[in-house]
Amino acid sequence: MTATLAHPATGTTSRPQVRLAAEQVRLAYGEHVVVDSLDLELTDGSFTAIVGPNGCGKSTLLRALGRLLRPSSGQVVLDGRPIAKTPTREVARVLGLLPQTPIAPEGLTVADLVARGRHPHQSWLRQWSRDDEAVVAEALSWTDMTDLADRPVDALSGGQRQRAWISMALAQGTDLLLLDEPTTYLDLSHQIDVLELVARLHAERGRTVAVVLHDLNLAARYAQRLIAMKDGVMVASGTPAEVLTEQLLDEVFDLEARVIPDPVSDTPMVVPVRRIR
Amino acid sequence: MTATISTRAPERRPDKRRTLRIGPLSGVVRSRQLLLPVVTAVVLVLVSALSMGRGDYPIGLVDVLRTVVGAGDPTQQFIVTELRAPRIVVGVLVGLALGVSGALIQTFARNPLASPDTLGINAGASAAAVAVIVIGGGSSAAGGLLGGLGLPVAALAGGLLTALLIFVLAWRGGVDGYRLVLVGIGLGSVGYALVDWLLTRSDIQDAAAATVWLTGSLNGRSWDQAWPLATALLLLVPVALALSRVLGVLQFGEDTARALGVRVGLAQAVVVLVAVALAAVSVAAAGPVQFVALVVPQVAVRLAGGSRPPLLASGLLGALLVVGADLLARTVLPIALPVGIVTAVIGAPYLLWLLVRGRRSIT
């Protein structure tokens, strides 16, 4: 059997299947409630961007969806099964997650980093199978990291480093991928580079993607669905054109702005005027 | 356009990875990581044999090796196996335990300053042991006690109790490396304050016995110390080696480790427990031999390459450091110093040299 990164065939029902769902989740750090009774469904093959002002709970929500944070009430459901009751290793074969600023130990090479993505598929006896090797090689070449494979991760530029981490997530071979602000600290051209990579993961590899993003214009350009959050509440959800309106920017971001069509992609583009209130 | 000249040093040559596959087994073999333990083990055997030959009745290296395999003359047999071997074996085992323990803790805490020394485990074990010497034994019993059961058991209990306290105080739904180190340093200070208080109210004989114990010494060690230590290591070292794969993922921090399907809380608890148990049994056998667990893993990672201290190589290098230091202390130096002083004197400059020479920063 040859290993591929291809997306396994899923059901052919007319309605897209729900892969990951939050059901009435309440998310809190200690006493401090960040998100309360929130419902959310991510359907198979969707590309969702979660946007909102700082502290709105979007990263917290993503952490809960990736079972890094346990809801104090409600539940997260992965493929119809409560994620808290699914062995974490099983989850890791279906759901990949890239934290906001992941840490790579010093001296670790790109090839080793990407190889760790195979961890959920390995055992103590089977540490490096032919499948692992093939998948890692393909993940490296797909993210254009093959030439840098023997470099230490800490010697890479910010953009290259983010590619390396995405390569690891790709090697994990999960249908679902959650990314927490993957473009933080990157200059504009590398932001585009990373988001193009994520968009290709979605389009060519059929990955279901949810990403937390700060840049509204980039979110509108790459995602099929936008979710706008404020104070832990989902204010709007829909296509970028439905969500990104002048009224919503006022309401969610306290921002007076014009929304015009993006001359490149024809998606809505925000031109800020001033902060209000 | 201006031409730029690269002033960057060439990248460190990465370790060659080769693939090993036998039936359902598969793994990656790295030449440097494989070579280091082999070379270290050979040197360790030679240094140990050399050490067993040295003393009031010198025995040649070849005769020592012959005796060890059971083909020496009866006098040499007695001197080597009954008088000198236990000391060396305890030294090897103590070094091994400390090396592996340090490698585990440093990898888990992602901090090269973390070790049983800095985490206060030695301090806790010392406080308990000194309490036994000062309150329990009295100076007359101290010599006997060193060979007896009370002191090692107290040290073991003190070390494990301290570790438990550290773990409970550092636990926040998981253990953060920094928090662990900070709590450990705090508890370590408490432990050593307790030692000082006990020493000030003890009589001079007890204080002297306690001080020798506190520097870590292999003097007067017999098979009575070697066997329990060997048994403990036979249990703990395989577990540590089995943890290696999970450690490689824990190194990424909790979030990434959990995302990769590791049960982080459980894995952390097992790693810390094994590391602490290794440190505690070594302290019970030889007193707190300082610096080995701190220095050796950092030396090992620089020699072997890679992103974390190799466990087996750290253990063997630890053994080599302790046995080598003991040999120096007994032969070259005019006065027979406790081994703990020598490990610090050799270990510290070597680490500094590696730090100055290498391009790697401390973290």
HADDOCK unambig.tbl for C-alpha pairs under 7 A between the chains (distance, minus, plus):
assign (segid A and resid 68 and name CA) (segid B and resid 255 and name CA) 6.47 0.50 0.50
assign (segid A and resid 68 and name CA) (segid B and resid 258 and name CA) 6.99 0.50 0.50
assign (segid A and resid 88 and name CA) (segid B and resid 261 and name CA) 4.86 0.50 0.50
assign (segid A and resid 88 and name CA) (segid B and resid 262 and name CA) 6.72 0.50 0.50
assign (segid A and resid 88 and name CA) (segid B and resid 263 and name CA) 6.78 0.50 0.50
assign (segid A and resid 89 and name CA) (segid B and resid 261 and name CA) 3.93 0.50 0.50
assign (segid A and resid 89 and name CA) (segid B and resid 262 and name CA) 6.49 0.50 0.50
assign (segid A and resid 91 and name CA) (segid B and resid 261 and name CA) 6.88 0.50 0.50
assign (segid A and resid 92 and name CA) (segid B and resid 259 and name CA) 6.04 0.50 0.50
assign (segid A and resid 92 and name CA) (segid B and resid 260 and name CA) 5.38 0.50 0.50
assign (segid A and resid 92 and name CA) (segid B and resid 261 and name CA) 4.84 0.50 0.50
assign (segid A and resid 96 and name CA) (segid B and resid 259 and name CA) 6.32 0.50 0.50
assign (segid A and resid 97 and name CA) (segid B and resid 259 and name CA) 5.77 0.50 0.50
assign (segid A and resid 99 and name CA) (segid B and resid 255 and name CA) 6.68 0.50 0.50
assign (segid A and resid 99 and name CA) (segid B and resid 256 and name CA) 6.77 0.50 0.50
assign (segid A and resid 102 and name CA) (segid B and resid 256 and name CA) 6.99 0.50 0.50
assign (segid A and resid 103 and name CA) (segid B and resid 252 and name CA) 5.53 0.50 0.50
assign (segid A and resid 103 and name CA) (segid B and resid 253 and name CA) 6.74 0.50 0.50
assign (segid A and resid 104 and name CA) (segid B and resid 252 and name CA) 5.76 0.50 0.50
assign (segid A and resid 105 and name CA) (segid B and resid 251 and name CA) 6.48 0.50 0.50
assign (segid A and resid 105 and name CA) (segid B and resid 252 and name CA) 6.58 0.50 0.50
assign (segid A and resid 105 and name CA) (segid B and resid 307 and name CA) 6.07 0.50 0.50
assign (segid A and resid 106 and name CA) (segid B and resid 307 and name CA) 5.72 0.50 0.50
assign (segid A and resid 107 and name CA) (segid B and resid 306 and name CA) 5.83 0.50 0.50
assign (segid A and resid 107 and name CA) (segid B and resid 307 and name CA) 4.57 0.50 0.50
assign (segid A and resid 108 and name CA) (segid B and resid 306 and name CA) 6.20 0.50 0.50
assign (segid A and resid 108 and name CA) (segid B and resid 307 and name CA) 4.80 0.50 0.50
assign (segid A and resid 116 and name CA) (segid B and resid 249 and name CA) 6.97 0.50 0.50
assign (segid A and resid 117 and name CA) (segid B and resid 260 and name CA) 6.86 0.50 0.50
assign (segid A and resid 119 and name CA) (segid B and resid 260 and name CA) 6.37 0.50 0.50
assign (segid A and resid 120 and name CA) (segid B and resid 260 and name CA) 5.92 0.50 0.50
assign (segid A and resid 120 and name CA) (segid B and resid 261 and name CA) 5.69 0.50 0.50
assign (segid A and resid 125 and name CA) (segid B and resid 25 and name CA) 5.06 0.50 0.50
assign (segid A and resid 125 and name CA) (segid B and resid 26 and name CA) 6.42 0.50 0.50
assign (segid A and resid 126 and name CA) (segid B and resid 24 and name CA) 6.48 0.50 0.50
assign (segid A and resid 126 and name CA) (segid B and resid 25 and name CA) 5.01 0.50 0.50
assign (segid A and resid 126 and name CA) (segid B and resid 26 and name CA) 4.80 0.50 0.50
assign (segid A and resid 126 and name CA) (segid B and resid 27 and name CA) 6.65 0.50 0.50
assign (segid A and resid 127 and name CA) (segid B and resid 26 and name CA) 5.25 0.50 0.50
assign (segid A and resid 127 and name CA) (segid B and resid 27 and name CA) 4.64 0.50 0.50
assign (segid A and resid 128 and name CA) (segid B and resid 26 and name CA) 5.07 0.50 0.50
assign (segid A and resid 128 and name CA) (segid B and resid 27 and name CA) 4.60 0.50 0.50
assign (segid A and resid 128 and name CA) (segid B and resid 28 and name CA) 6.32 0.50 0.50
assign (segid A and resid 129 and name CA) (segid B and resid 26 and name CA) 5.72 0.50 0.50
assign (segid A and resid 150 and name CA) (segid B and resid 14 and name CA) 6.25 0.50 0.50
